[in-house]
Amino acid sequence: MSINTSAAGAGTASNSSVTILLGRILLAVIFLLSGFGKLTAISGTAAYFGGLGLPAPTATAVLVGLIELLGGLAILVGFQTRVAAWVLAIFTVATGLVAHTGWADQMQMIQFLKNLAITGGFLLLASSGAGAYSIDAKRG
């Protein structure tokens, strides 16, 4: 009895690509919504950033909103996924260190740990790539 390894391998690749696509969608949602929210409420975002002591809070709000929105979009469609995943991984750790270090407050600790978990997802994407259902795969 022989086993058709090409069929088994194809099924595994297909399942893996679907799983990667689902992971990309789930990772992208938070960044798309957050970036859009920041860019459509610049004054409120800038006031929050100013309260954190960030420099040039309005410019920082625009920059952060664009990183989140464009990075989330790149992850969603699988465009330059490895680069976008690294950028968002670094961004997400930095965000946690800037905005969620009041660890005596359990909610801040949870937010920080959430950022680390999201970073883990981005590191996996940076390593695996976008999968078959992506612009990256179509471009070769």
C-alpha positions as CSV (number, residue, x, y, z in Angstrom):
1,M,0.0,0.0,0.0
2,S,1.5,3.3,-1.0
3,I,0.6,6.7,0.4
4,N,0.1,9.6,-2.0
5,T,2.4,12.1,-0.2
6,S,1.7,14.9,-2.8
7,A,-2.0,14.8,-2.0
8,A,-1.3,14.8,1.8
9,G,1.2,17.6,1.3
10,A,-1.2,19.6,-0.8
11,G,-3.9,19.3,1.8
12,T,-1.5,20.4,4.6
13,A,-0.4,23.4,2.5
14,S,-3.9,24.4,1.8
15,N,-5.0,24.0,5.5
16,S,-1.9,25.9,6.5
17,S,-2.7,28.8,4.1
18,V,-6.3,29.0,5.3
19,T,-5.0,29.1,8.9
20,I,-2.5,31.8,8.0
21,L,-5.2,33.8,6.3
22,L,-7.5,33.5,9.3
23,G,-4.6,34.6,11.6
24,R,-3.8,37.6,9.3
25,I,-7.5,38.7,9.4
26,L,-7.7,38.4,13.1
27,L,-4.4,40.3,13.6
28,A,-5.3,43.0,11.1
29,V,-8.8,43.8,12.6
30,I,-7.4,45.5,15.7
31,F,-4.9,47.6,13.8
32,L,-7.4,48.6,11.1
33,L,-10.0,49.7,13.6
34,S,-7.5,51.4,15.9
35,G,-5.7,53.2,13.1
36,F,-9.0,54.4,11.6
37,G,-10.2,55.5,15.0
38,K,-7.0,57.5,15.6
39,L,-7.1,59.2,12.2
40,T,-10.7,60.2,12.5
41,A,-10.3,61.6,16.0
42,I,-6.9,63.3,15.7
43,S,-7.5,65.9,18.4
44,G,-8.6,63.3,21.0
45,T,-5.7,61.0,20.1
46,A,-3.3,63.9,20.3
47,A,-4.6,64.9,23.7
48,Y,-4.1,61.3,25.0
49,F,-0.6,61.2,23.5
50,G,0.2,64.6,25.0
51,G,-0.9,63.2,28.4
52,L,1.5,60.3,28.0
53,G,4.3,62.9,27.4
54,L,4.9,62.0,23.8
55,P,6.5,64.7,21.6
56,A,4.5,66.5,18.9
57,P,1.3,64.7,19.9
58,T,-0.6,65.7,16.8
59,A,2.1,64.5,14.4
60,T,2.6,61.4,16.5
61,A,-1.1,60.7,16.4
62,V,-1.1,60.9,12.6
63,L,2.1,58.7,12.3
64,V,0.7,56.1,14.7
65,G,-2.7,56.0,13.0
66,L,-1.0,55.6,9.6
67,I,1.3,52.8,10.9
68,E,-1.7,51.0,12.3
69,L,-4.0,51.5,9.4
70,L,-1.5,50.8,6.6
71,G,0.2,48.0,8.5
72,G,-3.1,46.4,9.2
73,L,-4.1,46.6,5.6
74,A,-0.8,45.1,4.5
75,I,-1.3,42.2,6.9
76,L,-4.9,41.7,5.8
77,V,-4.2,41.5,2.1
78,G,-0.8,39.8,2.5
79,F,1.3,42.6,0.9
80,Q,5.0,42.7,2.0
81,T,3.8,40.6,4.9
82,R,7.2,39.8,6.4
83,V,8.2,43.5,6.5
84,A,4.8,44.6,7.8
85,A,4.9,41.9,10.4
86,W,8.3,43.0,11.7
87,V,7.2,46.7,11.7
88,L,4.0,45.9,13.6
89,A,5.8,43.6,16.0
90,I,8.3,46.3,17.0
91,F,5.5,48.9,17.1
92,T,3.3,46.7,19.3
93,V,6.1,46.1,21.9
94,A,6.9,49.8,21.8
95,T,3.3,50.7,22.4
96,G,3.1,48.3,25.3
97,L,6.2,49.9,26.9
98,V,4.9,53.5,26.3
99,A,1.2,53.1,27.2
100,H,0.8,50.0,29.4
101,T,3.5,49.9,32.0
102,G,1.4,50.7,35.0
103,W,1.5,47.1,36.0
104,A,0.2,47.7,39.5
105,D,-3.1,48.1,37.7
106,Q,-4.2,44.7,36.5
107,M,-5.9,46.0,33.4
108,Q,-2.6,47.7,32.3
109,M,-0.8,44.4,32.9
110,I,-3.4,42.6,30.8
111,Q,-3.1,45.2,28.0
112,F,0.7,44.8,28.1
113,L,0.5,41.0,27.9
114,K,-2.1,41.4,25.1
115,N,0.5,43.4,23.2
116,L,3.1,40.7,23.7
117,A,0.7,38.0,22.5
118,I,0.0,40.1,19.3
119,T,3.7,40.5,18.9
120,G,4.0,36.7,18.9
121,G,1.5,36.5,16.1
122,F,3.4,39.0,14.1
123,L,6.7,37.1,14.6
124,L,5.1,34.0,13.4
125,L,3.9,35.8,10.3
126,A,7.4,37.3,9.8
127,S,8.8,33.8,9.9
128,S,6.1,31.9,7.8
129,G,5.1,34.6,5.4
130,A,1.5,35.4,4.2
131,G,0.6,32.0,2.8
132,A,-1.0,31.1,-0.5
133,Y,-4.0,33.5,-0.2
134,S,-2.1,36.7,-0.4
135,I,-0.7,39.4,-2.7
136,D,2.8,38.2,-1.8
137,A,2.0,34.7,-3.2
138,K,0.5,36.1,-6.4
139,R,3.6,38.2,-6.9
140,G,5.9,35.2,-6.5
